[in-house]
Amino acid sequence: MIPSLFLAHGSPMLAIEETEYAAFLGQLGKRYQPKAIVVFTAHWETEPLAMTYTDDEYETIYDFGGFPDELYQIKYRAKGSKTIAEKLEARFQQQGIPVVRDSSRGLDHGTWTLLHRMYPAADIPLVQLSVNPYRSPEDHYKIGEALHGLGEEDIMIIGSGVTVHNLRIIKWGQKEAEPWAVQFDDWLLAQMADGELDALFHYEQHAPHARMAVPRAEHFVPLYIAMGSGSAKPEVIYRGYDMGTLSYLSLQF
């Protein structure tokens, strides 16, 4: 049985910096050995939902700039799986969720920086999917629900994003978390623990500091996909902050 995961991907430097969180991801990869991985990434936005559809090796996309040359030398040579993609497609069709195939999309850093740390051999079949920040949290939860139970087939579902992600107000060099960022994450955890889905679906009206924490929802909605695809209540598997406001809260469902 493989749990569904929400993992913070933070800065692309995650792929090369030796941090506590990078070490955690390495240990997480040793804990679970899935037969396939499905990643919903904050860095691919489409309408309708899109998924990679290939058996070939993916291109590694460097969707960032201004970082050390070392980062651009990494190639995450995972291969896709049409078989797994078709399994996902059938699940979505059963729930009336439109999905399109994309045979050319590579892996963006919301996917490969995490998996480079978790599964450096890149030897597990992988399907990457998009999100849409303009659709509701409930819509993303239903996308996750359509995949509920795949963990029993040893298919790992990952929502790759960040709960608190406001790059305009980060505190460069500050390791201590800003209190408001902690309060926002605390609220999320309390609502999930109590099964308060309605409050979570309407977090903008109920959560403290919601507009500061989530100025745009592309990094936030992968949380709802992971939640919908797993069990209702989360287990915190990592919690930390960087630059004052960047949350590395990671959960398994």
Secondary structure, DSSP 8 states (H G I E B T S, - for coil): ----EEEE---GGGGT---HHHHHHHHHHHH---SEEEEEEEEEE-SSEEEE--SSB--B-----S--HHHHT-----B--HHHHHHHHHHHHHTT--EEEESS--B-HHHHHHHHHH-TT--S-EEEEEE-TTS-HHHHHHHHHTTTTGGGGTEEEEEEE-SS--GGG--TT--S--HHHHHHHHHHHHHHHTT-HHHHHTHHHHSTTHHHH-SSGGGTTHHHHHHHHS-SS-EEEE--EETTTEE--EEE-
